[in-house]
């Protein structure tokens, strides 16, 4: 328990609030920016919300942009850095991204919006990547969090720790740190946080970008803010932050669970406005139109028989987590046209039903929109196999992005740059982040939808984002009176059906 006067001092600290800039009329905003910056070294004009964020970045050397997916976070940072380079105020920027495919997205955005140069760290080993870093001449260096962690850590005894000497030797060339999808560094006890804590201390300019600042735990804010503002907003210790805003309760394992004090929630959000700004999709008026279309389909008779049998068996599941997960999986497989089971010698095999309505619809769609590029999302590996098998049968050139894809960057490049490549078949977990498809694609089809509202929104934002010039159409292939409909129902409410099933298995029925 910390002394009360420490907590009071922390809570009473006077901080800024940058929300007032959001209220400026566009004409006044543009006038102020023109006076401050007669010329901006960027290729494309910024939207109003981007101008607001750019202006704030000019006044702040450290800031967090909590901007919804698809609203052009990358363009904001590029405008800030391009101006700083023009004014000779920065040397190099280190940009951390979640995935390898994200590097490809950054390269395209850099070339599209700015005159800055960029290096993607693509070496096969940490040694190769370090050599690239030490010899780089580019303005920006982009690297995935996992690669960065392995490059700048070493094992001491049984634990992995930051390689402080290497960090100081190699990363001293950077004066700017950008954390893309900053929620990736939500834990203050993680190795990546420990490494970045050393790096952020060395950098004069620090920016964070995310559309999902935290998941279920508001404690996730602290690590993100600390890496950006070094404790100015939420304190220089997570213990002070917890004491100020959370209720502590002992759990059954003699540990402590922290829950946000609902009475102080508004106060916390006001405090955060010192070094962050939030933009939701609803606040932005210049996005392209989007239409969600639900395609209702009927199962074949043999598939219905299996589905009804699974429903009957689900009556006796109760609270058994393993059985809930297995039943959920089997239901989804049936609605996607197959069963997964073990053959007599114990090997996994798939039984395909006599008719698959989802595959049939895909076939009809592709034959009638052959000139258009399409993104098809799926959840399960065999579903992706069935989709690709049908596309091969139809002789439609396509690429597939999933955990087994060897060269993810080349796969994305093929879809974006080859006019003959019409379809990107992508697992939603592999392609919900880091893909910018608005320049080439306006059609998205969910063969299977993710159950997580966050992943679903991220997937939709691959096409429905700033820069898209066309009306976007999003199709959900849904089997009538099945688990498919339940998933969409709860997604519409911002809820994850599977998480709800763990509390009440009767929702399967």
Secondary structure, DSSP 8 states (H G I E B T S, - for coil): ---HHHHHHHHH-----GGGGGGS-HHHHHHHHHHH-S---BSS---HHHHHHHHHHHH-SEEEEEE-TTS-HHHHHHHHHHHHHHTT--S-EEEEESSHHHHHHHHHHHHHHBS--EEE---SSHHHHHHHHHT--SSEEEEEHHHHHHHTEEEETTEEEE-HHHHHHHGGG--EEEEETGGGG--TTSHHHHHHHHHHHH-SEEEEEES---SS-TTHHHHHHHHHHTTTTT-S-HHHHHHHHEEEEE-TTS-EEEEE-GGGHHHHHHHHTTSEEEE-GGG-S-S--EEEEEEEE---HHHHHHHHHHHHHGGG-TT-HHHHHHHHHHHHHHHTTEEEEE-TTS-EEEEE-S--HHHHHHHHHHHH-TTS-EEEEESSHHHHHHHHHHHHHTT--EEEESTT-S-HHHHHHHHHH-TT--EEEEEHHHHSSS---TTT--EEEESS--S-HHHHHHHHTTTSSTT--S-EEEEEEEETTSHHHHHHHHHHTT--HHHHHTT-GGGG-
